Amino acid sequence: SRVLVRECTANALIAPELDIGKAAAQVLAKIGSIEIPSGEWPGLVPLLLTHVTNTDPRARQISLITLGYLCEDLVLLQEDGITIGDEISNNILTAVVQGMRDGDAITKLEAARAFYHAVVLAQRNFRNERERDFIMTVITETCKTAGAEVVQIAAFECLVQIATEYYDFLGAYMNTIGTLTLETIKVAPEKVAVPAMEFWSTVCDEELYLKELVSDGQADQRKPLNIIGQALPFLVPLLCETLTKQQSEEDDDTWNLAMAAGTCLQLVAQVVGDACVDLVLQFVEANFGNPDWKYREAAVLAYGSIMEGPSSEKMLPLVQRSYSHLVQRLQDPSVAVRDTVSWTIGRICQFHPAIVPIKELTPVLGERLRDVPRVSSNICWVIQVLAESQPNCSGLQAADTTPLSGFFPSLAQALLQVVTRPDAEERQLRMAGYNALSTLCNHSGNDCLGHMATLAQEMLNHLAMSFKNVDRECELQGLICGVLTALVQRLRERVLPAAEKIMEETLKVISAYQQVKGGAQVLQEEALLLVDALAISIGPNFERFMPHFAPHLRVGLQNYEDIQVCLMATGVIGDLCRALGGKIITYCDTILQILYTNLQNTAVDKKIKAAIMSSFGDIAIAITGDFEKYLAPVLKMLLEASNTKLQDGPANNEEWIEYLNTLREGVLEAYTGIIYGLRDSGKSVLFKESVNSVLMFVQTITEDTTTTEAVMKAALGVVGDLISVFQQELAHHLGQAPFLARLVEFANRCPDPNTQKTAQWLRSLLQRYGR
């Protein structure tokens, strides 16, 4: 029985064998997480409390371990909206805090680990000043536990948790915490100093979050305490000094104190902006020419760390003064310094693109691509960031020319050399090179299109040669497909002469991917994107490739377990409809049958189901009156989807709200496509019976406070589409419908000129047909 299971498990807690006790702790915590919220086992926490006061230290430790597991589960339940009673959380906190004051180090450690979770449940305790003072005293004292580093680490992690959960209460304790953490960072062993550093990073995160809330007008009574601003004179010099504590020039990516200091300094710069610059510059200027590589690298790292946050006005004179010195440091004998210099230059390009001396910098970048992979990989990233910073340079809106245009041939050639280097596998250099090349193509001016046509042929050669080296994920082929996708998107109809070769090689990638996956029916993601880009670019000319591509599209649509690929394949349907128009009808039976099946399958991810809605509209627009064949089942599914309500999902769940809005936007887009498709073929009457359900759907949308702007815009358009089709009959029926007023009010508030134009169109329709 249940009572027997409880008794046996509780008795096992204090079994002589430690492993049995720990296993019992996990079982007991799981039972407690089920029965405590429902009040079925009110005696569990008091039972554990008696063990915490036991004279046997092992009994105390096992009880605290149990409380730790239990709190971890209760926190998850609380996040899901289940209330954990104050008495329960208060008793747990009492036990855990008592354990942290224990003289036994292992008991202290288990108590601190349990406190990390228990403190999340302690909102009422933290609102009580006397209890809060006591808790903070115990935590700070535990942070000072002599001779027990693991206890100190756990205690500082608790301090980090308090900063996350109770930032608003920190002000009164910062004199104590500030001295404690800064001193720990200075003198303690690295393992202890890292969580002390992370306390300051967490405070930065909270202040950034509150700044964002304030700027969005959502802060209510909360406001930043300016803890970081007040600590700057002490914190910044210490962070800069800590950057020098690198142990080796080798970059092994192991998280250490110097890395934690760099991360914290970046966050500080984002919080305080210009206020930190002069303090950091004192360190940079003192150490930029230091004979010890650690200090040179720390100086450059500190400089790069403050690029995000301070204004371009503040940084402009500094960048102008430092540019030539930074470029010289790309020749530094230390690979760590060269690596960090390239990162810093990239940060300047990323956050202050307007002040980057492109003409002087770009030739240097091309030359430094020949450095060792660690540095060259970062230079590739700099080129990528520099390309992304070019204004108005992507897709159909590309500028005629950009400051990078003159360098496009030499940069592209240098990147081609990078990806074919014998050591290109090191530091993911080949990936960095192809990514940079792809971005360069995406963001270059139209005066580079001639070079891009030549580059497309070069990429096809790379792809043909790549099949000598096919790994489990076809990574190399995917990288090359990425560059080709960028080229196809930019070349548009100019790519037609190469279309057959592109399609041929892409189908080889798909086949190779299926082979390395043991013949499984799967679809390679980048290859699918390339085919999609080709269809968009050559439009009706893609028809001749459809017999070869359709079986693979079917695979992508049916492989719902690979959510990303299935989502992409669903999106490709719309692009094919726009490219082929009515000729897509040859494949509609198969496509729609798969879409129906996916919608009815409970195992299919809801994001895929939301995307399917839009596809119905795309197909309807493409095949117009021929959509009559599919109208009844599609309308049935749209009706079912439109009946999904906010209350059908978990309360206050952002993911559910986002899904619901995506679903509703897809349904509205489907209705719009069907309305247009039937109207263009003179079959609007087929939709007449569905008009009321659409209007009721729109009414539900306008009454839901979680509805997004995109959904409201789509609803506005659908109502206008219906009135333009059914004219006086519908306009009279609508009359003074409240949802119409809400739609118009939304449009009046919306800054988007297209939305305002749609609203004016709707008003004109109502005036014309509503008389």
NORWOUR-V728637 format. One record per backbone hydrogen bond with DSSP energy under -1.0 kcal/mol. CO is the residue of the C=O (numbers start at 0). NH is the residue of the N-H. E is the energy in kcal/mol with one decimal. If there is no record, write none. Layout:
co->CO nh->NH e->E
co->CO nh->NH e->E
This chain:
co->0 nh->4 e->-2.1
co->1 nh->5 e->-2.3
co->2 nh->6 e->-2.5
co->3 nh->7 e->-2.8
co->4 nh->8 e->-2.4
co->5 nh->9 e->-2.8
co->6 nh->10 e->-2.5
co->7 nh->11 e->-1.9
co->11 nh->14 e->-1.8
co->16 nh->20 e->-1.7
co->17 nh->21 e->-2.4
co->18 nh->22 e->-2.2
co->19 nh->23 e->-2.6
co->20 nh->24 e->-2.0
co->21 nh->25 e->-1.7
co->22 nh->26 e->-2.0
co->23 nh->27 e->-3.1
co->24 nh->28 e->-2.2
co->25 nh->29 e->-1.9
co->26 nh->30 e->-2.4
co->27 nh->31 e->-2.8
co->28 nh->32 e->-2.4
co->30 nh->34 e->-2.7
co->31 nh->35 e->-3.0
co->34 nh->39 e->-2.5
co->35 nh->38 e->-1.8
co->40 nh->43 e->-1.5
co->42 nh->46 e->-2.0
co->43 nh->47 e->-2.3
co->44 nh->48 e->-2.3
co->45 nh->49 e->-1.7
co->46 nh->50 e->-1.2
co->47 nh->51 e->-1.8
co->48 nh->52 e->-1.2
co->50 nh->53 e->-1.7
co->55 nh->59 e->-1.7
co->56 nh->60 e->-2.5
co->57 nh->61 e->-2.5
co->58 nh->62 e->-2.0
co->59 nh->63 e->-2.0
co->60 nh->64 e->-2.4
co->61 nh->65 e->-2.4
co->62 nh->66 e->-2.3
co->63 nh->67 e->-2.2
co->64 nh->68 e->-2.4
co->65 nh->69 e->-2.8
co->66 nh->70 e->-2.9
co->67 nh->71 e->-2.1
co->68 nh->72 e->-1.8
co->69 nh->73 e->-2.7
co->70 nh->74 e->-2.6
co->71 nh->75 e->-1.3
co->72 nh->76 e->-2.0
co->73 nh->77 e->-2.5
co->74 nh->78 e->-2.3
co->75 nh->79 e->-1.1
co->76 nh->81 e->-2.3
co->77 nh->80 e->-1.7
co->84 nh->88 e->-2.2
co->85 nh->89 e->-2.7
co->86 nh->90 e->-2.3
co->87 nh->91 e->-2.4
co->88 nh->92 e->-2.5
co->89 nh->93 e->-2.3
co->90 nh->94 e->-2.1
co->91 nh->95 e->-2.5
co->92 nh->96 e->-2.9
co->93 nh->97 e->-2.0
co->94 nh->98 e->-2.0
co->95 nh->99 e->-1.8
co->98 nh->101 e->-1.3
co->103 nh->107 e->-2.3
co->104 nh->108 e->-2.4
co->105 nh->109 e->-2.4
co->106 nh->110 e->-2.3
co->107 nh->111 e->-2.7
co->108 nh->112 e->-2.4
co->109 nh->113 e->-1.9
co->110 nh->114 e->-2.7
co->111 nh->115 e->-1.6
co->113 nh->117 e->-2.7
co->114 nh->118 e->-2.8
co->116 nh->119 e->-1.1
co->117 nh->120 e->-1.4
co->118 nh->121 e->-1.2
co->121 nh->125 e->-2.3
co->122 nh->126 e->-1.4
co->127 nh->131 e->-2.9
co->128 nh->132 e->-2.8
co->129 nh->133 e->-1.8
co->130 nh->134 e->-2.6
co->131 nh->135 e->-2.8
co->132 nh->136 e->-2.1
co->133 nh->137 e->-2.3
co->134 nh->138 e->-2.4
co->135 nh->139 e->-2.5
co->136 nh->140 e->-2.2
co->137 nh->141 e->-2.2
co->138 nh->142 e->-2.0
co->141 nh->144 e->-1.7
co->147 nh->151 e->-2.0
co->148 nh->152 e->-2.9
co->149 nh->153 e->-2.1
co->150 nh->154 e->-2.4
co->151 nh->155 e->-2.7
co->152 nh->156 e->-2.0
co->153 nh->157 e->-1.6
co->154 nh->158 e->-1.8
co->155 nh->159 e->-2.0
co->156 nh->160 e->-2.0
co->157 nh->161 e->-2.3
co->158 nh->162 e->-2.1
co->159 nh->163 e->-1.7
co->160 nh->164 e->-2.6
co->161 nh->165 e->-3.3
co->165 nh->168 e->-1.9
co->166 nh->169 e->-2.2
co->169 nh->172 e->-2.3
co->170 nh->173 e->-1.1
co->172 nh->176 e->-3.0
co->173 nh->177 e->-2.9
co->174 nh->178 e->-1.5
co->175 nh->179 e->-2.3
co->176 nh->180 e->-3.1
co->177 nh->181 e->-2.4
co->178 nh->182 e->-2.1
co->179 nh->183 e->-1.9
co->180 nh->184 e->-2.5
co->181 nh->185 e->-1.6
co->182 nh->186 e->-2.3
co->183 nh->187 e->-2.3
co->188 nh->191 e->-1.2
co->188 nh->192 e->-2.4
co->189 nh->193 e->-2.3
co->191 nh->195 e->-1.2
co->192 nh->196 e->-2.4
co->193 nh->197 e->-2.3
co->194 nh->198 e->-1.1
co->196 nh->200 e->-1.6
co->197 nh->201 e->-2.2
co->198 nh->202 e->-2.1
co->199 nh->203 e->-2.1
co->200 nh->204 e->-2.4
co->201 nh->205 e->-2.4
co->202 nh->206 e->-2.4
co->203 nh->207 e->-2.7
co->204 nh->208 e->-2.3
co->205 nh->209 e->-2.5
co->206 nh->210 e->-2.2
co->207 nh->211 e->-2.2
co->208 nh->212 e->-2.2
co->209 nh->213 e->-2.8
co->210 nh->214 e->-2.5
co->211 nh->215 e->-1.6
co->212 nh->217 e->-3.1
co->213 nh->216 e->-1.2
co->218 nh->221 e->-2.4
co->225 nh->229 e->-2.0
co->226 nh->230 e->-1.6
co->230 nh->233 e->-1.6
co->230 nh->234 e->-3.2
co->231 nh->235 e->-2.0
co->233 nh->237 e->-1.1
co->234 nh->238 e->-2.6
co->235 nh->239 e->-2.6
co->236 nh->240 e->-2.3
co->237 nh->241 e->-2.3
co->238 nh->242 e->-1.2
co->240 nh->243 e->-1.4
co->241 nh->244 e->-1.8
co->249 nh->251 e->-1.1
co->255 nh->259 e->-2.3
co->256 nh->260 e->-2.4
co->257 nh->261 e->-2.1
co->258 nh->262 e->-2.4
co->259 nh->263 e->-2.3
co->260 nh->264 e->-2.6
co->261 nh->265 e->-2.0
co->262 nh->266 e->-1.9
co->263 nh->267 e->-2.7
co->264 nh->268 e->-2.3
co->265 nh->269 e->-1.6
co->266 nh->270 e->-2.0
co->267 nh->271 e->-2.8
co->268 nh->272 e->-2.0
co->271 nh->274 e->-1.5
co->272 nh->275 e->-1.6
co->273 nh->276 e->-1.4
co->275 nh->279 e->-2.1
co->276 nh->280 e->-2.6
co->277 nh->281 e->-1.6
co->279 nh->283 e->-2.3
co->280 nh->284 e->-3.1
co->281 nh->285 e->-1.4
co->282 nh->286 e->-1.3
co->283 nh->287 e->-1.9
co->286 nh->289 e->-1.5
co->291 nh->295 e->-1.8
co->292 nh->296 e->-3.0
co->293 nh->297 e->-2.1
co->294 nh->298 e->-2.2
co->295 nh->299 e->-2.1
co->296 nh->300 e->-2.9
co->297 nh->301 e->-2.6
co->298 nh->302 e->-2.0
co->299 nh->303 e->-2.7
co->300 nh->304 e->-2.0
co->303 nh->306 e->-1.3
co->310 nh->314 e->-2.0
co->311 nh->315 e->-2.5
co->314 nh->318 e->-2.9
co->315 nh->319 e->-2.5
co->316 nh->320 e->-2.0
co->317 nh->321 e->-2.4
co->318 nh->322 e->-2.0
co->321 nh->325 e->-2.7
co->322 nh->326 e->-2.5
co->323 nh->327 e->-2.0
co->324 nh->328 e->-1.7
co->326 nh->329 e->-1.2
co->327 nh->330 e->-2.0
co->328 nh->331 e->-1.9
co->333 nh->337 e->-2.2
co->334 nh->338 e->-2.5
co->335 nh->339 e->-2.2
co->336 nh->340 e->-2.6
co->337 nh->341 e->-2.3
co->338 nh->342 e->-1.9
co->339 nh->343 e->-2.4
co->340 nh->344 e->-2.5
co->341 nh->345 e->-2.1
co->342 nh->346 e->-2.1
co->343 nh->347 e->-2.1
co->344 nh->348 e->-2.3
co->345 nh->349 e->-2.2
co->346 nh->350 e->-2.4
co->347 nh->351 e->-2.4
co->351 nh->354 e->-1.7
co->352 nh->355 e->-1.4
co->355 nh->357 e->-1.8
co->356 nh->360 e->-2.5
co->357 nh->361 e->-2.7
co->360 nh->364 e->-1.9
co->361 nh->365 e->-2.1
co->362 nh->366 e->-1.7
co->363 nh->367 e->-2.6
co->364 nh->368 e->-1.0
co->366 nh->369 e->-1.5
co->367 nh->370 e->-2.1
co->371 nh->375 e->-3.0
co->372 nh->376 e->-2.6
co->374 nh->378 e->-2.1
co->375 nh->379 e->-2.3
co->376 nh->380 e->-1.5
co->377 nh->381 e->-2.1
co->378 nh->382 e->-2.4
co->379 nh->383 e->-2.2
co->380 nh->384 e->-2.8
co->381 nh->385 e->-2.9
co->382 nh->386 e->-2.5
co->383 nh->387 e->-2.3
co->384 nh->388 e->-1.5
co->386 nh->389 e->-1.6
co->393 nh->396 e->-1.4
co->394 nh->397 e->-1.3
co->398 nh->445 e->-2.8
co->399 nh->446 e->-1.9
co->401 nh->404 e->-1.8
co->403 nh->406 e->-1.4
co->404 nh->407 e->-1.2
co->406 nh->410 e->-2.9
co->407 nh->411 e->-2.8
co->408 nh->412 e->-2.2
co->409 nh->413 e->-2.3
co->410 nh->414 e->-2.5
co->411 nh->415 e->-2.1
co->412 nh->416 e->-1.7
co->413 nh->417 e->-1.7
co->414 nh->418 e->-2.2
co->417 nh->420 e->-1.5
co->420 nh->423 e->-1.6
co->422 nh->425 e->-1.6
co->423 nh->429 e->-2.7
co->424 nh->427 e->-1.1
co->425 nh->428 e->-2.1
co->427 nh->431 e->-2.2
co->428 nh->432 e->-2.7
co->429 nh->433 e->-2.5
co->430 nh->434 e->-2.6
co->431 nh->435 e->-2.3
co->432 nh->436 e->-2.3
co->433 nh->437 e->-2.6
co->434 nh->438 e->-2.4
co->435 nh->439 e->-2.7
co->436 nh->440 e->-2.1
co->437 nh->441 e->-2.2
co->438 nh->442 e->-1.9
co->444 nh->447 e->-1.8
co->445 nh->448 e->-1.6
co->447 nh->451 e->-1.9
co->448 nh->452 e->-1.9
co->449 nh->453 e->-1.3
co->450 nh->454 e->-2.4
co->451 nh->455 e->-2.3
co->452 nh->456 e->-1.2
co->453 nh->457 e->-1.7
co->454 nh->458 e->-2.6
co->455 nh->459 e->-2.0
co->456 nh->460 e->-1.8
co->457 nh->461 e->-2.2
co->458 nh->462 e->-2.6
co->459 nh->463 e->-2.5
co->460 nh->464 e->-2.3
co->461 nh->465 e->-1.5
co->464 nh->467 e->-1.5
co->465 nh->468 e->-2.4
co->470 nh->473 e->-1.1
co->473 nh->477 e->-2.3
co->474 nh->478 e->-2.2
co->475 nh->479 e->-2.1
co->476 nh->480 e->-2.5
co->477 nh->481 e->-1.8
co->478 nh->482 e->-1.6
co->479 nh->483 e->-2.4
co->480 nh->484 e->-2.6
co->481 nh->485 e->-1.8
co->482 nh->486 e->-2.3
co->483 nh->487 e->-2.9
co->484 nh->488 e->-2.5
co->485 nh->489 e->-1.7
co->486 nh->490 e->-2.9
co->487 nh->491 e->-2.0
co->490 nh->493 e->-2.3
co->491 nh->494 e->-1.9
co->492 nh->495 e->-1.6
co->494 nh->497 e->-1.5
co->495 nh->498 e->-1.4
co->497 nh->501 e->-2.5
co->498 nh->502 e->-2.7
co->499 nh->503 e->-2.3
co->500 nh->504 e->-2.5
co->501 nh->505 e->-2.3
co->502 nh->506 e->-2.4
co->503 nh->507 e->-1.3
co->504 nh->508 e->-1.7
co->505 nh->509 e->-2.1
co->506 nh->510 e->-2.3
co->507 nh->511 e->-2.9
co->508 nh->512 e->-2.5
co->509 nh->513 e->-1.9
co->510 nh->514 e->-2.1
co->511 nh->515 e->-2.4
co->512 nh->516 e->-1.1
co->513 nh->518 e->-2.9
co->514 nh->517 e->-1.8
co->519 nh->521 e->-1.7
co->523 nh->527 e->-2.1
co->524 nh->528 e->-2.1
co->525 nh->529 e->-2.0
co->526 nh->530 e->-2.3
co->527 nh->531 e->-2.3
co->528 nh->532 e->-2.5
co->529 nh->533 e->-2.3
co->530 nh->534 e->-2.5
co->531 nh->535 e->-2.3
co->532 nh->536 e->-2.2
co->533 nh->537 e->-2.5
co->534 nh->538 e->-1.5
co->537 nh->540 e->-2.0
co->538 nh->541 e->-2.5
co->539 nh->542 e->-1.8
co->541 nh->544 e->-1.9
co->542 nh->545 e->-1.1
co->544 nh->548 e->-2.0
co->545 nh->549 e->-3.3
co->548 nh->552 e->-2.2
co->549 nh->553 e->-2.3
co->550 nh->554 e->-1.6
co->551 nh->555 e->-2.4
co->552 nh->556 e->-2.4
co->553 nh->557 e->-2.3
co->554 nh->558 e->-1.8
co->557 nh->559 e->-2.0
co->558 nh->561 e->-1.3
co->560 nh->562 e->-1.2
co->561 nh->565 e->-2.6
co->562 nh->566 e->-2.6
co->563 nh->567 e->-2.3
co->564 nh->568 e->-3.0
co->565 nh->569 e->-2.2
co->566 nh->570 e->-2.0
co->567 nh->571 e->-2.1
co->568 nh->572 e->-1.0
co->570 nh->574 e->-1.2
co->571 nh->575 e->-2.7
co->572 nh->576 e->-2.3
co->573 nh->577 e->-2.1
co->574 nh->578 e->-2.1
co->575 nh->579 e->-3.1
co->576 nh->580 e->-2.1
co->579 nh->582 e->-1.6
co->580 nh->583 e->-1.8
co->581 nh->584 e->-1.8
co->582 nh->585 e->-1.0
co->583 nh->586 e->-2.1
co->584 nh->587 e->-1.0
co->586 nh->590 e->-2.3
co->587 nh->591 e->-3.1
co->588 nh->592 e->-1.8
co->589 nh->593 e->-1.9
co->590 nh->594 e->-2.3
co->591 nh->595 e->-2.8
co->592 nh->596 e->-2.2
co->593 nh->597 e->-2.7
co->594 nh->598 e->-2.2
co->595 nh->599 e->-1.8
co->596 nh->600 e->-1.0
co->600 nh->603 e->-1.5
co->604 nh->608 e->-1.5
co->605 nh->609 e->-2.1
co->606 nh->610 e->-1.8
co->607 nh->611 e->-1.9
co->610 nh->614 e->-1.2
co->611 nh->615 e->-1.5
co->612 nh->616 e->-1.1
co->613 nh->617 e->-2.1
co->614 nh->618 e->-2.5
co->615 nh->619 e->-2.2
co->616 nh->620 e->-2.2
co->617 nh->621 e->-1.9
co->618 nh->622 e->-2.6
co->619 nh->623 e->-1.3
co->622 nh->625 e->-2.1
co->623 nh->626 e->-2.3
co->624 nh->627 e->-1.9
co->625 nh->628 e->-1.1
co->626 nh->629 e->-1.8
co->629 nh->633 e->-1.9
co->630 nh->634 e->-2.9
co->631 nh->635 e->-1.9
co->632 nh->636 e->-1.9
co->633 nh->637 e->-2.6
co->634 nh->638 e->-2.2
co->635 nh->639 e->-2.0
co->636 nh->640 e->-2.3
co->637 nh->641 e->-2.6
co->638 nh->642 e->-1.2
co->640 nh->643 e->-1.7
co->644 nh->647 e->-1.3
co->645 nh->648 e->-1.5
co->649 nh->652 e->-1.0
co->652 nh->656 e->-2.3
co->653 nh->657 e->-2.7
co->654 nh->658 e->-2.4
co->655 nh->659 e->-2.9
co->656 nh->660 e->-2.2
co->657 nh->661 e->-2.2
co->658 nh->662 e->-3.1
co->659 nh->663 e->-2.6
co->660 nh->664 e->-2.5
co->661 nh->665 e->-2.2
co->662 nh->666 e->-2.4
co->663 nh->667 e->-2.5
co->664 nh->668 e->-2.3
co->665 nh->669 e->-2.2
co->666 nh->670 e->-2.5
co->667 nh->671 e->-2.4
co->668 nh->672 e->-2.5
co->669 nh->673 e->-2.6
co->670 nh->674 e->-2.8
co->671 nh->675 e->-2.5
co->672 nh->676 e->-2.8
co->673 nh->677 e->-2.7
co->674 nh->678 e->-2.2
co->675 nh->679 e->-2.7
co->677 nh->682 e->-3.3
co->678 nh->681 e->-1.7
co->682 nh->685 e->-1.9
co->683 nh->686 e->-2.3
co->684 nh->687 e->-1.1
co->686 nh->689 e->-1.9
co->687 nh->690 e->-1.4
co->689 nh->693 e->-2.0
co->690 nh->694 e->-2.4
co->691 nh->695 e->-2.5
co->692 nh->696 e->-1.9
co->693 nh->697 e->-2.4
co->694 nh->698 e->-2.3
co->695 nh->699 e->-2.3
co->696 nh->700 e->-2.2
co->697 nh->701 e->-2.4
co->698 nh->702 e->-1.3
co->703 nh->706 e->-1.5
co->707 nh->711 e->-2.0
co->708 nh->712 e->-2.5
co->709 nh->713 e->-2.0
co->710 nh->714 e->-2.6
co->711 nh->715 e->-2.4
co->712 nh->716 e->-2.1
co->713 nh->717 e->-2.3
co->714 nh->718 e->-2.2
co->715 nh->719 e->-1.8
co->716 nh->720 e->-2.5
co->717 nh->721 e->-2.5
co->718 nh->722 e->-2.2
co->719 nh->723 e->-2.4
co->720 nh->724 e->-1.3
co->721 nh->725 e->-3.2
co->722 nh->726 e->-2.2
co->726 nh->730 e->-2.8
co->727 nh->731 e->-2.8
co->728 nh->732 e->-1.0
co->729 nh->733 e->-2.6
co->730 nh->734 e->-1.8
co->733 nh->736 e->-1.4
co->736 nh->739 e->-1.1
co->736 nh->740 e->-1.1
co->737 nh->741 e->-1.9
co->738 nh->742 e->-2.3
co->739 nh->743 e->-2.5
co->740 nh->744 e->-2.6
co->741 nh->745 e->-2.2
co->742 nh->746 e->-2.4
co->743 nh->747 e->-2.3
co->744 nh->748 e->-1.5
co->745 nh->749 e->-1.6
co->751 nh->755 e->-1.9
co->752 nh->756 e->-2.1
co->753 nh->757 e->-2.2
co->754 nh->758 e->-2.4
co->755 nh->759 e->-2.2
co->756 nh->760 e->-2.1
co->757 nh->761 e->-2.4
co->758 nh->762 e->-2.6
co->759 nh->763 e->-2.3
co->760 nh->764 e->-2.1
co->761 nh->765 e->-2.3
co->762 nh->766 e->-2.4
co->763 nh->767 e->-2.3
co->764 nh->768 e->-2.9
co->765 nh->769 e->-2.0
